[in-house]
Amino acid sequence: MKIGVISDTHIPGNCETIPDKIKEYFKGVDMIIHAGDITELCVLDELALIAPRVEAVRGNMDLHPPSNKLPLKKIIIAEKFKIGVIHGSGAPKNLMKRVANEFKNVDVIIFGHSHIPVNEVSNGVLFFNPGSATDTVTAMERTIGILEINNEIKGQIISI
């Protein structure tokens, strides 16, 4: 199974639509997970044209209807793995610790908010932040992620 992971798109603030390069990388994925700061739900509609399943949570910039109706966090089952998804909040320092406190008994925690990519295993949990797909203010480059499941789950950060 292959999962595209995206966060902090801030559309239409940073760009008008999902960049074509992202669509190319996500072509053929089984699912796309958006970790918040979607801003406009048309982003999820665009992603639904790429993958048969799209999951999303609300970020701190998802303030207005209907994006503010998305859940703050959720757990997704992908094959035998439990994936916790949350946007995150507060300063980037200790963000991993804060999001870890939101979930129990998960294999992966996907988060966003900081715009800084993370692909790190801690205490047996894969912490995965794809960074921002459209912004370079906080990070040096725009990034997305791919999770691949083949008896284990591995993450890859992709610079776009």
LODRENTOR-63436 format. One record per residue (C-alpha): x, y, z; residue number from 0; residue in three letters. Coordinates in pm, 1 decimal. Example, Ala and Ser with C-alpha at 12.3 -4.5 7.8 and 13.67 -1.06 7.14 Angstrom:
BEGIN
       c1       c2       c3   n res
   1230.0   -450.0    780.0   0 ALA
   1367.0   -106.0    714.0   1 SER
END
This chain:
BEGIN
       c1       c2       c3   n res
      0.0      0.0      0.0   0 MET
    119.2    349.1    -84.9   1 LYS
     -7.2    662.5     95.1   2 ILE
     53.3   1020.7    -12.9   3 GLY
     91.8   1259.0    281.3   4 VAL
     49.6   1634.3    252.1   5 ILE
      5.9   1921.8    493.9   6 SER
     -4.8   2298.2    521.2   7 ASP
   -120.4   2366.3    165.7   8 THR
   -279.2   2700.3    264.4   9 HIS
   -469.5   2714.1    -64.5  10 ILE
   -558.9   2967.1   -203.3  11 PRO
   -315.9   3171.6      9.1  12 GLY
     14.6   3025.9   -115.9  13 ASN
   -109.5   2911.0   -458.6  14 CYS
   -442.6   2863.8   -634.4  15 GLU
   -449.0   2483.0   -673.4  16 THR
   -248.5   2173.6   -590.3  17 ILE
     75.1   2203.7   -793.4  18 PRO
    102.3   1959.4  -1085.4  19 ASP
    428.2   1816.5   -950.6  20 LYS
    242.5   1694.4   -638.9  21 ILE
    -22.4   1529.9   -855.9  22 LYS
    255.6   1346.8  -1042.0  23 GLU
    415.8   1214.6   -721.1  24 TYR
     79.7   1104.3   -581.1  25 PHE
    -34.7    933.7   -900.9  26 LYS
   -120.1    572.6   -819.7  27 GLY
   -131.7    608.2   -439.9  28 VAL
   -402.4    414.5   -256.3  29 ASP
   -482.0    699.3    -17.4  30 MET
   -389.3   1060.0     51.0  31 ILE
   -377.9   1197.5    405.7  32 ILE
   -387.9   1574.6    456.1  33 HIS
   -261.3   1685.6    799.8  34 ALA
   -441.8   2019.7    809.9  35 GLY
   -421.5   2384.9    713.8  36 ASP
   -617.7   2302.7    403.0  37 ILE
   -799.7   2640.8    415.0  38 THR
  -1045.3   2555.9    133.0  39 GLU
  -1209.9   2214.6     95.7  40 LEU
  -1168.4   2230.3   -282.4  41 CYS
   -816.0   2103.7   -206.2  42 VAL
   -964.6   1773.9    -84.8  43 LEU
  -1179.3   1755.6   -398.6  44 ASP
   -863.9   1794.0   -609.2  45 GLU
   -688.6   1521.3   -411.0  46 LEU
   -991.9   1292.9   -455.1  47 ALA
   -929.9   1305.7   -830.9  48 LEU
   -587.5   1148.6   -767.1  49 ILE
   -658.6    882.1   -503.5  50 ALA
   -960.9    665.0   -423.0  51 PRO
   -948.1    761.1    -54.2  52 ARG
   -869.9   1099.6    101.7  53 VAL
   -853.7   1159.9    477.3  54 GLU
   -799.5   1495.8    647.1  55 ALA
   -790.8   1675.4    980.7  56 VAL
   -840.1   2039.3   1068.3  57 ARG
   -545.4   2273.1   1116.9  58 GLY
   -524.2   2601.4   1304.2  59 ASN
   -584.8   2793.5    978.1  60 MET
   -900.5   2597.4    894.9  61 ASP
  -1117.9   2856.2   1064.3  62 LEU
  -1419.6   2895.1    838.5  63 HIS
  -1697.0   2658.2    729.2  64 PRO
  -1686.3   2399.6    593.8  65 PRO
  -1316.3   2323.6    664.4  66 SER
  -1363.2   2403.2   1033.3  67 ASN
  -1594.9   2100.4   1053.7  68 LYS
  -1307.3   1857.2    993.9  69 LEU
  -1198.6   1659.1   1303.0  70 PRO
   -900.1   1782.4   1503.0  71 LEU
   -753.2   1432.9   1503.9  72 LYS
   -835.6   1083.6   1384.7  73 LYS
   -702.5    731.3   1366.4  74 ILE
   -683.3    560.8   1027.8  75 ILE
   -630.8    189.4    978.6  76 ILE
   -403.2    103.3    686.3  77 ALA
   -354.3   -269.2    651.7  78 GLU
   -236.7   -376.9    999.8  79 LYS
   -113.6    -32.2   1103.8  80 PHE
   -285.1    233.4   1315.2  81 LYS
   -206.0    584.4   1197.1  82 ILE
   -285.3    881.3   1419.3  83 GLY
   -335.5   1207.2   1229.8  84 VAL
   -333.3   1553.2   1387.2  85 ILE
   -221.2   1895.8   1270.7  86 HIS
    -45.6   2011.2   1587.7  87 GLY
    -25.7   2351.6   1751.3  88 SER
    205.7   2590.7   1929.7  89 GLY
    573.6   2652.7   1875.1  90 ALA
    777.3   2401.5   1669.9  91 PRO
    988.3   2318.9   1977.6  92 LYS
    846.9   2004.8   2145.2  93 ASN
    579.4   1962.0   1874.7  94 LEU
    656.2   1589.4   1845.3  95 MET
    609.8   1545.2   2219.9  96 LYS
    277.1   1731.7   2213.3  97 ARG
    136.4   1528.7   1924.7  98 VAL
    261.5   1205.1   2085.3  99 ALA
     53.2   1284.0   2393.6 100 ASN
   -261.0   1288.4   2175.7 101 GLU
   -243.7    918.0   2079.7 102 PHE
   -200.3    581.8   2246.5 103 LYS
   -114.7    252.3   2077.0 104 ASN
    -52.2    382.5   1725.5 105 VAL
    222.6    282.3   1483.7 106 ASP
    252.1    618.6   1308.4 107 VAL
    170.5    978.6   1397.4 108 ILE
    125.5   1210.1   1101.0 109 ILE
    129.5   1579.4   1185.0 110 PHE
    194.3   1917.4   1025.5 111 GLY
    187.1   2274.9   1155.1 112 HIS
    561.8   2348.4   1169.9 113 SER
    616.2   2326.6    790.8 114 HIS
    935.4   2136.2    879.8 115 ILE
    958.6   1777.3    752.1 116 PRO
   1009.0   1494.6   1001.9 117 VAL
   1059.9   1122.5    929.9 118 ASN
   1178.6    977.8   1260.3 119 GLU
   1109.3    672.5   1474.4 120 VAL
   1086.6    736.1   1848.2 121 SER
    982.8    474.5   2104.9 122 ASN
    867.8    244.8   1825.2 123 GLY
    639.1    507.4   1664.9 124 VAL
    706.7    665.6   1325.5 125 LEU
    660.7   1042.8   1351.0 126 PHE
    593.1   1180.9   1005.8 127 PHE
    549.0   1545.6    909.8 128 ASN
    551.4   1600.4    532.3 129 PRO
    639.2   1968.7    575.8 130 GLY
    453.4   2226.8    369.6 131 SER
    358.5   2152.1     11.1 132 ALA
    339.3   2520.3    -85.3 133 THR
    540.9   2732.2    157.5 134 ASP
    911.0   2808.1    200.4 135 THR
    894.0   3066.8    478.7 136 VAL
    972.4   2825.4    763.5 137 THR
   1145.7   2547.1    570.3 138 ALA
   1401.0   2582.2    293.1 139 MET
   1189.9   2390.4     39.2 140 GLU
    841.6   2264.0    -36.4 141 ARG
    792.8   1901.0     60.9 142 THR
    538.4   1619.2     63.6 143 ILE
    561.7   1261.5    186.6 144 GLY
    497.2    903.2     88.5 145 ILE
    433.1    617.5    330.3 146 LEU
    485.7    267.5    194.0 147 GLU
    350.7    -42.4    362.5 148 ILE
    507.9   -383.7    293.2 149 ASN
    487.8   -576.0    622.6 150 ASN
    638.2   -260.6    776.0 151 GLU
    568.8    106.7    725.8 152 ILE
    837.2    343.2    598.2 153 LYS
    825.5    712.7    522.2 154 GLY
    993.8    920.7    254.8 155 GLN
   1009.7   1300.3    236.4 156 ILE
   1005.0   1436.4   -119.2 157 ILE
   1129.0   1782.2   -215.6 158 SER
    915.3   1942.3   -479.0 159 ILE
END
